[in-house]
Amino acid sequence: MYNKIIKLIIAAGIIAYAVYQFTEGFIGNGIMLILLSLVFVFLYFKNEFILLAFLRLRKQDFEGAKKWLNKIKNPESALVTKQQGYYNYLHGIMVSQTNMNEAEKYFKKAISLGLSMDHDLAMAKLNLSGIAFSKRRKQEAQKLLSEAQKLDKQGMLTDQIKLMKENMKRAQIPNQHYGTGGSIRAQKRRG
């Protein structure tokens, strides 16, 4: 995995050569080189391995996504801050299937680093809400759920949020026992 600065150096070198092509009168070559340099600038902000991992996740191929993410050896030097957030977000999604404690760490780190899309941030908070609820931290779960609902402006997570709210309400209703009721001692005294 290349350092993120190398991508900018390559883009600057291509732009310098494009300027040289313009001065020599090769306008078409210069324009093509400028467009080529934009690819490297794009890849500086949107890491290619994270994009490929997203494509694998879209197909529900967790192993393929994990393979692409594992190619990023040192995320701090290879990725800009937002991409580090998505790196942790993707790891959180994949680990949430097996280990909730580790997934919680990844989601919290992703939120602290920042995610550029509101629905991704809403999804991370929704997952954290589910984890907090399963660990019996109901107030934290409700707070995270309301934050996720505010961030979900396009309504992509409406069904999941509704389902989570129903599960929380169901857990708050006390169990009702039908029949004679009372303790065993009270029943012995009566009988």
C-alpha positions in Angstrom: 0.0 0.0 0.0 1.4 3.3 -1.1 1.5 6.3 1.2 -1.2 8.9 0.4 1.5 11.6 -0.3 2.9 9.5 -3.2 -0.4 9.9 -5.1 -0.2 13.7 -4.8 3.5 13.7 -6.0 2.5 11.6 -9.0 -0.4 14.0 -9.8 2.0 17.0 -9.5 4.5 15.3 -11.8 1.8 14.6 -14.4 0.5 18.2 -14.2 4.1 19.5 -14.7 4.5 17.3 -17.8 1.1 18.5 -19.0 2.3 22.1 -18.7 5.4 21.1 -20.7 3.1 19.6 -23.4 1.1 22.8 -23.5 4.2 24.9 -24.1 5.4 22.6 -26.9 2.0 23.0 -28.6 0.6 19.6 -27.9 -2.7 20.8 -26.4 -4.5 17.4 -26.7 -1.7 15.6 -24.8 -1.8 18.3 -22.1 -5.5 18.0 -21.6 -5.3 14.2 -21.5 -2.5 14.4 -18.9 -4.5 16.9 -16.8 -7.5 14.4 -16.8 -5.1 11.6 -15.8 -3.7 13.6 -12.9 -7.3 14.1 -11.7 -7.6 10.3 -11.3 -4.7 10.4 -8.8 -6.2 13.4 -6.9 -9.5 11.5 -6.7 -7.7 8.4 -5.4 -6.0 10.6 -2.7 -9.5 11.4 -1.3 -11.2 8.1 -2.1 -9.0 5.1 -1.5 -9.2 2.5 -4.2 -9.2 -0.5 -1.8 -12.0 1.0 0.2 -14.0 1.5 -3.0 -13.4 -2.1 -3.9 -14.4 -3.3 -0.4 -17.7 -1.3 -0.7 -18.4 -3.0 -4.0 -17.8 -6.4 -2.4 -20.1 -5.5 0.5 -22.8 -4.5 -1.8 -22.8 -8.1 -3.2 -22.8 -9.4 0.4 -19.3 -10.9 -0.1 -17.7 -10.3 3.3 -14.6 -12.4 2.6 -13.9 -10.4 -0.6 -14.4 -7.1 1.3 -12.1 -8.2 4.1 -9.5 -9.2 1.5 -9.4 -5.7 0.0 -9.4 -4.0 3.4 -6.4 -6.2 4.5 -4.4 -4.8 1.7 -4.3 -1.5 3.6 -1.4 -2.2 5.9 -1.1 1.1 7.7 -4.3 3.1 7.5 -2.9 6.2 9.3 -0.3 6.8 6.6 -2.2 5.5 3.7 -5.6 7.2 4.2 -6.9 10.7 4.9 -8.9 11.1 8.1 -12.4 10.5 6.5 -11.1 7.4 4.7 -9.8 6.1 8.0 -13.3 6.6 9.3 -14.7 4.5 6.5 -12.0 1.9 7.0 -13.2 1.4 10.6 -16.8 1.6 9.5 -16.3 -1.3 7.1 -14.5 -3.3 9.6 -17.3 -2.7 12.1 -19.9 -3.9 9.7 -18.0 -7.1 9.0 -17.0 -7.8 12.6 -20.6 -7.1 13.9 -21.6 -10.5 12.5 -19.3 -12.3 15.0 -18.0 -10.0 17.8 -20.1 -7.1 19.1 -17.4 -5.8 21.5 -14.9 -5.3 18.6 -17.6 -3.9 16.3 -18.5 -1.3 19.0 -14.8 -0.2 19.0 -14.7 0.1 15.2 -18.0 2.0 15.0 -17.0 4.5 17.8 -13.7 5.1 16.1 -15.4 5.6 12.7 -17.7 8.2 14.2 -14.9 10.0 16.0 -12.8 10.1 12.7 -15.9 11.2 10.7 -17.9 9.8 7.9 -18.8 12.1 5.0 -22.3 10.7 4.3 -25.1 11.3 6.7 -26.7 7.9 6.0 -23.4 6.1 6.8 -23.2 8.0 10.1 -26.8 7.1 10.8 -26.0 3.4 10.0 -23.0 3.4 12.4 -25.1 5.0 15.2 -27.9 2.5 14.5 -25.5 -0.4 14.9 -24.1 1.2 18.1 -27.6 1.6 19.4 -28.3 -2.1 18.8 -25.0 -3.1 20.5 -25.8 -0.8 23.5 -29.3 -2.2 23.7 -28.0 -5.8 23.8 -25.6 -4.8 26.6 -28.6 -3.4 28.6 -27.6 0.2 28.2 -31.1 1.4 27.3 -30.6 5.2 27.7 -27.5 5.2 25.5 -29.3 3.0 22.9 -32.3 5.4 22.8 -30.0 8.4 22.4 -28.1 6.8 19.6 -31.3 5.7 17.9 -32.8 9.2 18.0 -29.5 10.6 16.6 -29.6 8.0 13.8 -33.2 8.9 13.0 -32.3 12.6 12.7 -29.4 11.8 10.4 -31.5 9.5 8.2 -33.0 12.3 6.1 -33.6 10.2 3.0 -35.5 7.5 4.9 -33.1 4.7 4.0 -33.1 3.2 7.5 -36.7 3.9 8.4 -37.6 0.2 8.6 -34.6 -0.7 10.7 -35.2 2.2 13.1 -38.8 1.3 13.5 -37.9 -2.4 14.2 -35.3 -1.3 16.8 -37.9 1.0 18.5 -40.4 -1.9 18.6 -37.8 -4.2 20.2 -37.0 -1.6 22.8 -40.7 -1.2 23.7 -41.1 -5.0 23.9 -38.2 -5.3 26.2 -39.7 -2.6 28.5 -43.0 -4.3 29.0 -42.9 -6.4 32.1 -43.7 -10.1 31.7 -47.3 -10.8 32.7 -48.0 -14.1 34.5 -51.5 -15.5 34.1 -53.1 -17.8 36.5 -53.4 -17.8 40.3 -50.3 -15.7 40.8 -48.4 -15.1 44.0 -45.5 -17.0 45.5 -45.4 -20.7 46.3 -45.5 -20.0 50.0 -48.8 -18.0 49.6 -50.3 -20.9 47.7 -49.3 -23.4 50.4 -50.9 -21.1 53.1 -54.1 -21.0 51.1 -54.2 -24.8 50.5 
